Amino acid sequence: MRILIPTDFSKSADKAIDFAVNISKKIKGSQLLLLHTYIPIQTGFLSREVQKKDEEITRERLELKLGFIKSNILKKYKGINLKEYLVKGANPEAITDFAVKMRADMIVMGTKGASGVKEVLIGSVSSNVIKSTKKPVIIIPENYKFKPVKKISFATDYRDEDMNALNDLKRISESLNAKVEVIHFSEPELEDKLEDYKINFYGQKIKSKHKFKNITFKRIKGDDFTDTLTDYERKNNIDMIAMVTYRRKGFFNLLFDKSLTKKIACHIQIPLLVLH
């Protein structure tokens, strides 16, 4: 499995690197691709020769930073397969194009970039990568401390996109030897028998189509999705939440609404696996 880790040398990016390195130890034959992208400074006030020299100096400085990170990882973790890459280009295209070129199986990113804007749940680069790629993306919270991923909760709304995305979830969960729990949120006033029938019916479809080794199904009830999911995650030792992005308006799109980002950022403190 090839795991792409874009870095801007921020603390948040370091969290993503730490997570990716730790899960790679469990995935046989995994390879880490450490990527930094940059845009050379271009101005009409300097000659081409001077700008070229400045870019060479910039590349040398960035290569040293990447080399330093790689060196520290290899000293700390034996047997890690890691390669560093420095690519010229603007994000998110530089990241998503590189992911396709290198046939990455997933992308691991931090929640906040070097700008450190506290009210942003998912940094602009991360959110644009999620919107632009078809690869699974794992978002790591800024204050997250690594622990083995043993249980993944997949939140579903019974959409076709959810069923299609389960191929990636199956591959990732089985690589990590993690249990998958499919959960569906519904409001308390909805009829229990009907809602229970829906989750059981959906569960049978999943079992029939995807053949998960270790999967369970559950309905969770509450008045607010975010509060209910967060409370459930904390009380049930969930190690990762998985969700699907929808091209049309859906819950994940609401994550970028300013009225919700502060609330969610304060609550969700485990990795978020974004599927497509």
Buried (B, 14 or more C-beta within 10 A) or exposed (E): BBBBBBBBBBEBBBBBBBBBBBBBEEBEEBBBBBBBBBEEEEEEEEEEEEBEEBBEEBBEEBEEBBEEBBEEBBEEEEEBEBEBBBBEEEBBEBBBBBBEEBEBBBBBBBBBBEEEEEEBBBBBBBBBBBBBBEBBBBBBBBEBEBEEBEBBBBBBBEEEBBBEBBEBBBBBBBBBEBBBBBBBBBEEEEEEEEBBEBBEEBBEEBEEEBEBEEBEBBBBBBEEBBEBBBBBBEEEEBBBBBBBBBEEEBBBEBBBEEEBBEBBBEBBBBBBBBBB
